[in-house]
Amino acid sequence: MTANAVSDSGQTAHLAVDLGASSGRVIAGVVVDGKLTLEAIHRFSNEPVRVHDSLQWDVLGLWREIQTGLRMASSKYAHIGSVGVDTWGVDYVLIDRAGQFAGSCFNHRDRRTKGMIERACELVSRDEIFQATGVQFMEINTIYQFLAAKLADDPALGTAETMLLIGDYFHWLLSGRPSNEVTNASTTQLFDPRAGRWSDKLIAGLGLPAKLFGEVTLPGTNLGPVQPSVASVTGLEGVPVVVPATHDTASAVLAVPAEDFAPAKPSWCYISSGTWSLMGCELPEPMITDRCAELNFTNESGVGGSTRLLKNIGGLWIFQQIRQSMIRRGNEVDWNMMVEQASEAPPFGLLINPDAPELVAPVDMAEAIVALAEKTGQAKPASDGVLYRAALEGLALRYRVCLGMLESMLGHSIETIHIVGGGSVNALLCQMTADACERTVVAGPVEATAIGNVLMQMVGLGKLKSFDEARALVRASFEPTVYQPQNSDVWTEPAKQFATL
């Protein structure tokens, strides 16, 4: 079948628009003979744009690419059952009463939030913020973006009528109906997960306009058909817009091939591995405790009323940005070359913490790591391979630390680590994780976010009856790769040194 041929098989395709912090795709999911198959219809890049001294998202460029992908899908599949969008968390669009932008769409790595945690805690105590939300304190969070805008006297806050997180913005463009889906709302640090609504106390305490925070909706909500102006461009007349878990991690966690759903005593944890790594476990309710606050973990909403107790970790961002550093120097390395050189480099030639502030958004990542090595009393990387390996070993060591934290909160040991997303195909990183954590690692599926997006649409439409049934479909459809720990003893001393960084 050619890309332009329309399928006449009678199979129904559900379209997942999956937007990550560095790329996007439109993927069709079809169930054939009891197995879910995926087809990438359209892929595109998603790069932040520097505007003067700020870092912003090109959301209109993304909308153009989304419409292109949907048009390609409608030309290929005669039967499209639904469409839904998932994205990264915390970033938002402000819309005025005319339905136009009220201001810029800032990237969460923009410098305007520097120092905003401290400023927020001058208005509302740190303990009150945590008790209200259960969310990890990170400068990228929506709460600090809003506070930065308020303190800068941003006129957008005065003209805006509503705030839409990125996924909700695209659902609004698709359906014409505004919504605030709960899994992404829970990343803002303005949402009360126990009450299931926005925290009026925090919004008032920070002096934010209450009118911006609209009705919260649940995953699986049918927003109605694609609106006519979009249908005429994409060919999706009458296709329902069904809200998935719009936070990409929440969608990815649904696609974990575990045997249970939101157990009270989980035996497994997950790492959603991409630009960010999000490591945690799935619980039936939030864990808003002093220990959770002390360890700076977050309680984010999942599907079916579940809670994702997790920690945000720097992820493959560092690895990705090292590659950009090399390309700027004329060294056109690809991912496979980087992993190969990392595997050939001597172990522990350089230790870096992926959560080091110096590595959040440097102008040149490779130079930033060299400077960090000097600052921490380590030798300059002897080769590019040492640099690449350090990025991966640093992640594995950070996972080891986070696993210990997670187990201390749960009060029992975790047996298995599920790695889903792009990092699940990095065999070197997966083996390092098994070795460093001394746990079995089950890697895959790689397209977990898109899979979870499709599954939630199917649950919302009644085509899957439960989340257990959804995970059974994942297990039937995608074969994972299992890594057993090897030579874990060699990680003991580096782990001690890592703890001092």
N, C-alpha and C positions, 0 to 999 in steps of 0.2 A: 504494500500500500504506500502510495506516495504521500508526501506531507499535505498535499492539497486534496487528496481523495477523501470523500465522506464515507465513514464506516456505516455499512448497512447490516451489521451483525445483530442489531437489537440490544447490544450491551449499553448500559447506562454509565456514563462517565461523570464523576464528581470532580470539580476543578478546585485545586488548592493553589491559591496565590501565596507563595511563601517568600517573605521579604526578610533577609538577614541584614546585619549591619555592614556587609561588604558586597552582597550580591542578592539577586532576586530571581525568581523562576515562577513559571506557571506550569503546573503538573496536573495531569489527568490520572485519576485513580479509577480502575475498573475491576470488579470482581468477576473472575473467570474460573469455573470449576472449583469453587470454594477457596480460591486464592486471590489476594489483592495484587494487582499488577499496576505499576506506575509507568507513565511515559512523560518525559520532560518535553513540553511543547515549546517553551521559550525560556531562554536564560538571558540575564542582563546584569550589568554591574550596578552597584550602588555605592557611590563614593561621595563623602561629604565635600562641600564646597566652601572654600575660604572666601569670605566677604569682608573686606577691610580686616579687622582684627577678630572677627567672629567665625565660627564654624557652623554651617547650616546644612540642611538636607534639601535636595532637589526633589521635592515631593511631586511636582507637576511632571518632571521627567519620568519619575516612577509611574505615575498615572498613565502617561503615554505608553510606556512599556507594558503595563498591565493590560491595557486595552488591545495592544498588538497581540499579546499572548492569548487573550480570550477570543479574539477574532480568528486566530490560527486554530484554536481548539474547536470553535464552532464549525469551521470548515472541514475539520477532520472527523468529528463525532456527530452523528445524527441525533443522538439522544444524550442530552446533558441534564443531569438530575439536580445539580445545585452548584453554587460557587461560594467560597469563603476565603477570608484573608487572615493570615497570621503575620506578626511582625516582632521585632525586638521591643523591649519595654521602655518606659519612662518618658519618651519624647512625645510631643503633642503639637497640634495645630489649633490656633485660635481663629474662630469664625465670627464675623460680624452679622448684624441683623439682615444684611443683604445677601448673606451666603458667600461672602468673599473673605479672603485672608484679612485678619485684623493685625497681623504682624508676621515676623519671620518664623520659620520652623527651625529652631536651633538643634544642633547635634549635642548629645549628652556630654561629649568631651569638650565642649566649648568652655573657655576659661572663666566665664562669668559666674560659675558656681563656686569658685575657689573661696574658701572661708565662710561659706553660707551655712554649714552645719553649726558652727559656733554662733553665728548671728541668729539662727533659728532658736537655738537653745537659750538665748537671752530673752526671747519672747515666750517660749513654752519650754519647760524643762525637758532635758533629754529623757528622763524616766517617763514623763507624761507622753512624749512622742512615741516611745517604744510601746508603752502599755496600750496606747490607742491603736497602734498599727501592727506591732510585732515585726517590723521591717528593719533590715540591716541598714546602718547608717553609711551612706555613700553619697558623695557630692553630686553624682549623676542623677540622683532621684528627682522626680518631678517636683516635689515639695521645695527643693532648693533652687530649681530652675525658676519656679514661680516667685520665690522670695527675692532672687536676684533681679527679676523683672520689676518687682514692686519697689525695691530699694533704688533701682535705677530710674524710677518714675517712668517706666515704659508706657507710652500712651495706648499700646495695644490692650492693656488690661482694662482700660476705660471704654474702649469701643467694642470689645469682644462681647458676644452674647453667649457663646458656648465654647467649651474646650473638648476637643476630640483627640484621643490618643491615636497614634498613626494607623493602626488597624481599623479603628472605628471611623477614622476619616475616610478611608477607602470604602468601607461598607456604606457610609453616607453617600459617597459619590455613586456607588453602584445602585443603591436602593432608594435614595432620597430620604431615608429615615435615620435620624441621629440616634446613637446608642453609646453606652459606656460598658463594654464587656468586662466581666468581673476579674478574669485572670490578669488582664493588663492593668485594670484599675488598682489591683492590689500591689503593683510594683511602684506606685506613685509615692508611697509613704503618707498618703492623705486618706487612706481607706481603712475602715474598721472591719477586720475580717470576722470578728465575732458577731457584730451587728449586721454585717452584710451590706453596709452602705458607707457613703462618704462620712468622714469624721467632722461633724459640725464644729466640734471643739477646736480642732487644729486649724480648720479653715478660718474660723473667727479669730483665733489667737494670733494668727499670722497676718490678719487683715486682708485676706484674699476675697475677691467677689464671689459670693456663694452661688450666684446665678450661673457661673461657668460650669458647675458640676452637675451634670444631668442624671437621668435615670440609669441605674445600673442593670445590665441585662446578663443573662446566663448563657454559657455555651450551649449550642443547639437551638437557640432562638431563630425563628424564621422571620426575617425582616420584610418579607414580601418579594415580589418579582423584581428583576433588574428593571430600572426605570427606562421609559421609552427612548430618551435621548442617548442613553448608553447602549441599549439593545440595538438601535439602528446602526451603531458603529461596530458592535461586536457580534451581532447575530444571535444574541442570547434572549430573544423574546420569550417572556413568560418564565424564565429560569429563576427559581427562588434563590435569594441570598440568605444562606444559612450560616450563622455565626459559629465559627469553631472556637476553641480556646485561642484567643487572638494573640496571647503572649506565646512566642515560639517555643519557649521551654515547656510551658504547660502542654502544648500540642505534642512535643517530643516525648514527654513523660508518659502520655497516654499510649504511645507506641512502644514503650518498654515491654519486651516479651516475657514479663513475669507471670507467675501462676496465680497471683492474687491481686486484689485492688484495695488500696488504702487500708492495709492491715493495722491493727492496734499495736502489734509487736513485729515490725518489719525485719526480715532476714536479709534484705537487699537494699542497696542504695543505687543511685544513678549519677552519672556525669553526662550532662548534655554538653557535648564538646564541639565548640565552634570558635568564632571570634572571642566569645566569652566561654568560660567553663562554669557551669552551674552544678554544684555537687550537693546532693541531699537525699532525703527520703520522702515517701508519700505517706501521709498520716490522715486519720479520719477527722482531725480537728486541729486548730492552731496550738502551738506550744509557746505561749508567751510567758516565759519564766525569767527569773533573774539570771540563771545560767545561760539561757539563750541570749539575753541582752549582753552579758559579759563577753560571750564569744562572738558577738555581732553576727548572728545568723538571722535569716529572714523567714517570715511566714507569708508565703504567697498562695493565693487561691488556685486550686486545680479544678479539674472537671468533677462533676458529680458531688460537689460540696467538699471535696478533699482539700487537704493543705499540703503544699510543697515546702517542707522545712529545708532550707538550703543556704549555701553561701556562694556569693558571686566571686569568681576567681578570674584573673587576667586572661586566661585562655590562650588560644592560638593567635591572638592579636600580635604578640611579640614576634612569633615565627613569621607571620604574614608581613609585618613591617620590616623585619630584617631582609626579607626578599626584596621589598621595595628599595631599601638602602642599596642592595647589591645591584639592582637594575639601574638605579641612578648613576652608579659607578661604571656602568657598561658591562656588568656581569649578568648575563641573561640566564639565571638559574631558574629551574622549575622545581616544583615540590618534590618530585622523586629524586632529583639530584641532591637537594638539600638533605633529605632523609638518608640517602646513601652516604653522603659525606659525614653526617652526624653519626651514623652507625660505625663508620671507620675511625672516628676520632676517639682518643682515649677518654675513659669515663671520668667525670667529675673534674675536668680541667678548669672549669669555672662554674661557680654557683651563683644563680640569680633568683631573686624572689619575683615571680610574675606580678605580684601585687605591689611592688615598689613604686612609690609615687613618681619617681623619675622616668618610669616606663609607661605612664598612662597615655601621654600624647606628645612624645618628643618630635622634634623636627626631623631627626635622623635616628632611627632605632639602634643601628649598629654602633654609631658614635655614642649614644646614650649608655649602651651596655658597657662599652670600653671605659667610659667615665665612671660608671658605677663600680666596675671592677677595681679601678684605682681607689675609689672612695672607701671600699670595703677591704682594702689591703690585699687584693688578689692580683695575680699576674695578668697582663694583657693577653687576650686569646691568641694562641700560637697559630691558629689557622681558622679559615671560615667554618670548617667542620666543627671545631670546638665551640664556636659561636652558636651554630645551629643546635648542637647537642645540649648546650647549656639551657636553651629555651625549652627543650623537651624535658630534660632532667629537672629543671626548676618546677615545671608543672607537676611531674610525678611526685616530687617532694612536697609540694603544696597540697596535693591530694592526700598524701600520707598524714599531714598535719590535720587537715579538715576531717578525715575519717576518724581520727582520734577524738576530735571535738564532738563529732556527731554521736559517736558511741558513748561519750561521757554524758551527753544529754539524754540519750535513749535508755541508758542503764544496762545495755547488753551489746554483744558483738554483732557486727554485720558479717555475713558469710560471703556475699557475692556483690561485685560492683558491675553494674550494667553501664557500658559506655555507648551512647547513641549520638548520631550526628556525624559531621565531617571528620572529627578526630577518631572515629571508630575504625576508619580504614588506614590509619597510621599505625602500622604493626609495631614499629619501634616504640612509640608512645604507649601503646596498649601493654606491651610486655614490660616496659619500665614501670607502668602503673601497677601491674600485678606484682612485680618484684618489690617495689618500694612499699606498697601497702600490705604485702603478704596475704593477698586475697585472690580468689578466682575472678578473672575479668571476662565478662560476656560482652563481646563487641558487636554492635549492629542492632537495628538497621541504620544505614547511613542517612537515608532520607526520612528520619524519624519525624521531623517536624511536619513535612508534607503528609506523611502517613497519618499522623495524629489529627491533622486538619481534616483529611478525608473521612477518617473514622468518626469524628465528632459530627460532621455533616450527616453521615449515615445514621448515627444514633438519633440526631435531632429529627430526622425524617422517619424514624421508626424502622429503618432497614436493618439495624442492629439493635437488639433488645436490651443490652446491658454493656457495661464496660468490661466485664469478664469475657463476654462474647467478642468484643472488639479486640482484646488482647489475644484471645484464642485465634482470631483471624491473622494477627501479626505472626504468631508462632507457626501457623500453617503456611505462611507465605514467604517468610524470609529466614534463611539459615544463618545463625550467628557464628562468629569465630570465638573460640574459647582459649584463653591464655591462663596457664597455671604459673604461680610464682616460681622463680628460679634464682638462685644465688642472692636471696634477700639479705643475707648477712652483710654484703658489701655496701649496703645502703645505710647501715647504722651510723658510721662515723660522719658521712656527708650530711645525714639528717641532723646530727648534733651541731655541725657547723652552720647548716641552713637556719637553724633556730636562732642563731646569733645575728643574722643579717638584718 
